[in-house]
Amino acid sequence: MIFRQLFEPESCTYTYLFGCPGTRQAVLLDPVLETAERDLAVLKELGLRLAYTLETHVHADHLTSAGRLKRLTGSKIAYPEMDHLACADVGVAEDKPLSVGSVTLKPLFTPGHTDHHHTYLVDMGAIGAIFTGDALLIDGCGRTDFQSGNAAMLYRSVTEKLFTLPDETLVYPAHDYSNRRVSSVAQERARNPRLGGDKTLDEFTKIMNGLNLAYPKKIDIGVPGNRVCGDYKEGVPEPMRQIHERSVQG
């Protein structure tokens, strides 16, 4: 499998590229509008054709480039089926994995950060990897105080579904604000400050209720924009282009 981890610095978002060496088809997971041209250049450099863009959830901190990439490459847009987005070509679910050639992304329903959030399990060869979106971050997790978030639901998603995977399973999050790139299930289960070390639901809920985080700077544009796959007919709104401060998702 061809694999790349790509970074967008404003929202500290990781976009992941998966490519099949045989078919030369590729999937971009959680692509960001501002880095669409970079992603196209990487695909060209690797000799890959973009078959799908795929999202872990409807993001609040950035606009997806799914609509733009579809117009430029003819790729299809995949989203969790539960979101019922008119702009999506393909719906994924636990019983509906997404495949390109030899590469398969197996959805795991992990609600809590949002009500329809999905993680993707990928066979990386010798070991497996999970692409956890905002459900599980390195030494953290996505917030649960907006966009249908629910702390109890997130606790169950992580402890009952992600933390039961093999210790060596790699954890690739959708964001990191400290230049970290990858963790493991064993590491997060043992030392994640919010969810690790056998934290109880009550302990986790108290932590999440006490975060007192700022209102996400792009949510009022990002959520409705991503519900149309980032493809505003009139183009990207000027306020979206003017916001340069880092969005706090932590």
C-alpha positions as CSV (number, residue, x, y, z in Angstrom):
1,M,0.0,0.0,0.0
2,I,1.1,3.5,-0.7
3,F,0.6,5.8,2.3
4,R,1.2,9.4,3.1
5,Q,0.4,11.5,6.2
6,L,-0.1,15.2,5.1
7,F,-0.6,18.2,7.4
8,E,-2.5,21.5,7.2
9,P,-1.0,23.9,9.7
10,E,-3.9,26.4,10.3
11,S,-6.4,23.8,11.7
12,C,-3.6,21.3,12.5
13,T,-5.4,18.7,10.4
14,Y,-3.9,15.5,9.1
15,T,-5.1,14.3,5.7
16,Y,-4.2,10.7,4.9
17,L,-3.5,9.3,1.4
18,F,-4.0,5.6,0.7
19,G,-3.0,4.2,-2.7
20,C,-3.2,0.8,-4.4
21,P,0.1,-0.1,-6.2
22,G,-1.8,-2.3,-8.6
23,T,-4.7,-0.2,-9.7
24,R,-3.0,3.2,-9.0
25,Q,-6.3,4.4,-7.4
26,A,-6.2,6.4,-4.2
27,V,-8.3,7.6,-1.3
28,L,-7.8,10.9,0.6
29,L,-9.2,10.9,4.1
30,D,-10.2,14.2,5.7
31,P,-8.9,16.5,2.9
32,V,-8.8,20.3,3.6
33,L,-9.8,22.9,1.1
34,E,-6.7,25.1,1.5
35,T,-4.4,22.1,0.7
36,A,-6.2,20.8,-2.4
37,E,-3.5,21.8,-4.8
38,R,-0.8,20.2,-2.6
39,D,-2.8,17.0,-2.5
40,L,-3.2,17.0,-6.3
41,A,0.6,17.5,-6.6
42,V,1.3,14.5,-4.3
43,L,-1.1,12.3,-6.3
44,K,0.6,13.3,-9.5
45,E,4.1,12.7,-8.1
46,L,3.1,9.2,-7.0
47,G,1.3,8.4,-10.2
48,L,-2.1,7.9,-8.5
49,R,-5.6,8.7,-9.6
50,L,-8.0,10.0,-6.9
51,A,-10.9,7.6,-6.7
52,Y,-12.5,8.8,-3.5
53,T,-12.4,11.5,-0.8
54,L,-13.6,10.2,2.6
55,E,-14.5,11.9,5.8
56,T,-14.5,10.7,9.4
57,H,-17.3,13.2,10.2
58,V,-18.7,16.6,9.4
59,H,-15.9,18.8,10.5
60,A,-16.3,22.1,12.4
61,D,-12.8,23.5,12.1
62,H,-12.1,23.5,8.3
63,L,-13.8,23.1,5.0
64,T,-13.3,19.8,3.1
65,S,-11.9,19.9,-0.4
66,A,-14.1,17.0,-1.4
67,G,-16.3,19.1,-3.8
68,R,-13.4,20.9,-5.4
69,L,-11.4,17.6,-5.9
70,K,-14.5,16.0,-7.5
71,R,-14.7,18.8,-10.0
72,L,-11.0,18.6,-10.8
73,T,-10.5,14.9,-10.9
74,G,-13.9,13.1,-11.2
75,S,-13.4,11.5,-7.8
76,K,-16.4,10.3,-5.8
77,I,-17.3,11.7,-2.4
78,A,-17.7,9.2,0.5
79,Y,-19.2,10.1,3.9
80,P,-20.6,8.1,6.8
81,E,-24.0,6.9,5.5
82,M,-25.7,8.2,8.6
83,D,-25.1,11.8,7.6
84,H,-27.5,11.5,4.7
85,L,-25.6,14.2,2.7
86,A,-27.1,14.9,-0.7
87,C,-23.6,15.8,-2.0
88,A,-22.2,12.4,-1.1
89,D,-21.8,9.7,-3.8
90,V,-21.1,6.9,-1.5
91,G,-22.2,6.1,2.1
92,V,-19.9,4.1,4.3
93,A,-20.9,2.1,7.4
94,E,-19.6,-0.8,9.5
95,D,-21.1,-3.2,7.0
96,K,-20.1,-1.1,4.0
97,P,-16.3,-0.7,3.8
98,L,-14.6,1.4,1.2
99,S,-12.1,-0.3,-1.1
100,V,-9.8,0.7,-3.9
101,G,-7.9,-2.3,-5.3
102,S,-6.0,-3.9,-2.5
103,V,-6.7,-1.2,0.0
104,T,-9.8,-1.4,2.3
105,L,-10.9,1.1,4.9
106,K,-13.2,-0.6,7.4
107,P,-15.5,1.8,9.2
108,L,-16.0,1.6,12.9
109,F,-18.9,3.6,14.3
110,T,-17.4,5.8,17.0
111,P,-19.9,8.5,18.0
112,G,-19.4,11.0,20.8
113,H,-17.4,13.9,19.3
114,T,-20.3,14.0,16.8
115,D,-23.2,11.7,16.6
116,H,-22.2,10.1,13.3
117,H,-18.4,10.0,13.7
118,H,-16.6,7.0,12.2
119,T,-13.0,5.7,12.7
120,Y,-11.4,3.7,9.9
121,L,-9.4,0.5,10.4
122,V,-6.8,-0.2,7.8
123,D,-4.5,-3.2,7.3
124,M,-1.0,-1.7,7.0
125,G,0.7,-5.1,6.5
126,A,2.4,-6.4,9.6
127,I,0.1,-4.4,11.9
128,G,-3.2,-2.6,11.7
129,A,-3.9,1.1,12.1
130,I,-6.9,3.1,13.0
131,F,-7.6,6.6,11.7
132,T,-9.5,8.0,14.5
133,G,-10.7,11.4,13.3
134,D,-11.5,13.4,16.5
135,A,-12.7,10.5,18.5
136,L,-9.2,9.7,19.9
137,L,-6.3,12.0,19.7
138,I,-2.7,11.6,21.0
139,D,-3.0,12.2,24.7
140,G,-6.5,13.5,24.3
141,C,-9.8,13.3,22.4
142,G,-12.2,15.5,20.5
143,R,-14.4,17.8,22.5
144,T,-18.0,16.8,23.2
145,D,-19.7,20.2,23.9
146,F,-21.1,21.0,20.4
147,Q,-22.4,19.4,17.2
148,S,-24.4,16.6,18.9
149,G,-21.4,15.7,21.1
150,N,-21.9,13.3,24.0
151,A,-19.2,12.5,26.6
152,A,-20.8,9.1,27.6
153,M,-21.1,8.1,24.0
154,L,-17.5,9.0,23.3
155,Y,-16.3,7.1,26.3
156,R,-18.0,3.9,25.2
157,S,-16.7,4.4,21.6
158,V,-13.1,4.6,22.7
159,T,-13.1,2.1,25.6
160,E,-15.3,-0.5,24.2
161,K,-14.3,-0.4,20.5
162,L,-10.9,1.3,20.0
163,F,-9.2,0.2,23.2
164,T,-10.2,-3.4,22.6
165,L,-8.0,-3.6,19.5
166,P,-4.6,-5.2,19.7
167,D,-2.0,-3.2,21.6
168,E,0.3,-2.7,18.6
169,T,-2.5,-1.1,16.5
170,L,-1.3,2.3,15.3
171,V,-3.4,5.4,16.1
172,Y,-3.5,8.1,13.5
173,P,-5.6,11.1,14.6
174,A,-7.2,13.9,12.5
175,H,-5.4,16.6,14.5
176,D,-2.4,17.1,16.7
177,Y,-1.4,20.5,18.1
178,S,2.1,19.4,19.3
179,N,3.7,18.1,16.2
180,R,3.1,14.4,17.1
181,R,2.2,12.1,14.2
182,V,1.2,8.6,15.5
183,S,0.5,6.7,18.7
184,S,-0.7,3.2,19.5
185,V,-3.6,1.6,21.2
186,A,-1.4,0.4,24.1
187,Q,0.0,3.9,24.6
188,E,-3.4,5.6,24.6
189,R,-5.0,3.0,26.8
190,A,-2.3,3.3,29.3
191,R,-1.6,7.0,29.5
192,N,-4.2,9.1,27.7
193,P,-4.9,11.8,30.3
194,R,-8.7,11.8,29.5
195,L,-9.5,8.2,28.7
196,G,-6.5,6.1,29.6
197,G,-5.4,4.4,32.9
198,D,-8.8,2.8,33.4
199,K,-10.6,6.1,33.8
200,T,-14.2,5.6,34.8
201,L,-17.1,7.2,32.9
202,D,-17.7,9.6,35.8
203,E,-14.0,10.7,35.8
204,F,-14.1,11.2,32.0
205,T,-17.3,13.2,32.1
206,K,-16.0,15.4,34.8
207,I,-12.8,16.1,32.7
208,M,-14.9,16.9,29.6
209,N,-17.3,19.1,31.5
210,G,-14.4,21.1,33.0
211,L,-12.5,21.9,29.8
212,N,-14.1,25.4,29.3
213,L,-12.9,25.6,25.7
214,A,-13.4,28.6,23.4
215,Y,-16.2,28.5,20.8
216,P,-14.7,27.0,17.6
217,K,-13.8,29.8,15.3
218,K,-15.0,28.3,12.1
219,I,-17.9,26.2,13.2
220,D,-20.6,28.6,11.9
221,I,-19.1,28.3,8.4
222,G,-17.4,24.9,8.6
223,V,-20.4,22.8,9.6
224,P,-22.9,24.0,7.0
225,G,-20.1,24.2,4.4
226,N,-19.1,20.6,5.0
227,R,-22.8,19.5,4.8
228,V,-22.5,20.5,1.1
229,C,-19.1,18.8,0.8
230,G,-17.3,22.1,0.9
231,D,-18.8,23.1,-2.4
232,Y,-20.5,26.5,-2.0
233,K,-22.0,27.5,-5.3
234,E,-20.8,31.0,-4.9
235,G,-17.3,29.9,-3.9
236,V,-15.7,29.9,-0.4
237,P,-17.1,32.7,1.8
238,E,-14.8,35.6,2.4
239,P,-14.9,35.1,6.2
240,M,-13.6,31.6,5.7
241,R,-10.6,32.9,3.9
242,Q,-10.0,35.7,6.4
243,I,-9.9,33.5,9.5
244,H,-6.3,32.6,10.2
245,E,-6.3,31.8,13.9
246,R,-6.0,28.2,15.0
247,S,-9.2,26.5,15.8
248,V,-9.3,24.8,19.2
249,Q,-10.7,21.3,18.8
250,G,-9.0,19.8,21.8
